[in-house]
Amino acid sequence: MPIDKHFLTMVGIGDIVVYKMLPKDLPVDPDKEWRGKILRIHLDEPRIMDCLYVESLEKDETGMTEIVYLHQIIRKEIADD
């Protein structure tokens, strides 16, 4: 399922998303799926592309933050209750 603007209306601060790195970031493994906790959601804001600001949940990357664009997102992770 392609991720679109509607997806951003269905996620919230604190949710976890799975995404891939951009090719310009030269990932060692371009197919690796990364996990991040949403800190901020930018949707329909002037002069800002629709995106998420996430904190990495990956080992050795914890606490690092980055911008994740819609085309990078694979899915929302379902929390285990």
C-alpha positions as CSV (number, residue, x, y, z in Angstrom):
1,M,0.0,0.0,0.0
2,P,1.6,3.3,-1.0
3,I,1.9,5.8,1.8
4,D,0.1,9.1,1.2
5,K,-1.1,12.2,3.1
6,H,-4.0,10.3,4.6
7,F,-1.4,8.1,6.4
8,L,-0.1,11.2,8.3
9,T,-3.6,11.8,9.6
10,M,-3.7,8.3,11.0
11,V,-0.5,8.4,13.0
12,G,0.3,10.4,16.2
13,I,3.2,11.6,18.3
14,G,4.8,8.6,19.9
15,D,3.7,6.1,17.2
16,I,6.5,4.0,15.6
17,V,7.0,3.9,11.9
18,V,9.2,1.6,9.7
19,Y,11.1,3.3,6.9
20,K,14.0,3.0,4.5
21,M,16.9,5.5,4.3
22,L,17.2,7.8,1.3
23,P,19.7,6.8,-1.4
24,K,21.5,10.2,-0.9
25,D,22.3,9.1,2.6
26,L,24.4,6.3,1.1
27,P,23.1,3.5,3.4
28,V,25.3,0.4,3.6
29,D,22.2,-1.8,3.2
30,P,19.6,0.1,1.2
31,D,16.9,-2.5,1.9
32,K,17.3,-2.3,5.7
33,E,14.1,-1.3,7.5
34,W,14.6,1.3,10.2
35,R,12.3,2.1,13.1
36,G,11.6,5.5,14.5
37,K,9.3,7.1,17.1
38,I,7.4,10.1,15.8
39,L,8.3,13.3,17.6
40,R,6.6,15.8,15.2
41,I,4.2,15.6,12.2
42,H,4.5,18.2,9.4
43,L,1.3,18.1,7.3
44,D,0.2,20.9,4.9
45,E,2.6,23.5,6.5
46,P,3.8,26.4,4.4
47,R,7.2,25.9,2.9
48,I,7.6,22.4,4.5
49,M,7.2,19.2,2.6
50,D,4.9,16.7,4.3
51,C,7.1,14.6,6.6
52,L,7.7,13.1,10.0
53,Y,10.4,14.1,12.5
54,V,11.4,10.8,14.2
55,E,13.8,9.6,16.9
56,S,15.7,6.4,15.9
57,L,15.0,3.2,17.9
58,E,17.8,1.3,16.3
59,K,20.7,-0.1,18.4
60,D,23.7,2.3,18.3
61,E,21.4,5.0,16.8
62,T,19.1,5.6,19.8
63,G,18.4,9.3,20.4
64,M,19.4,10.3,16.9
65,T,16.7,12.3,15.0
66,E,15.9,12.7,11.4
67,I,13.3,13.8,8.9
68,V,11.4,11.0,7.2
69,Y,9.4,11.7,4.0
70,L,6.3,9.9,2.9
71,H,8.0,8.0,0.1
72,Q,10.4,6.5,2.7
73,I,7.7,5.1,5.0
74,I,6.9,1.4,4.7
75,R,4.3,1.0,7.5
76,K,3.2,2.0,11.0
77,E,4.4,-0.6,13.5
78,I,1.6,-2.2,15.5
79,A,2.3,-2.0,19.3
80,D,2.2,-5.2,21.3
81,D,-0.2,-4.8,24.2
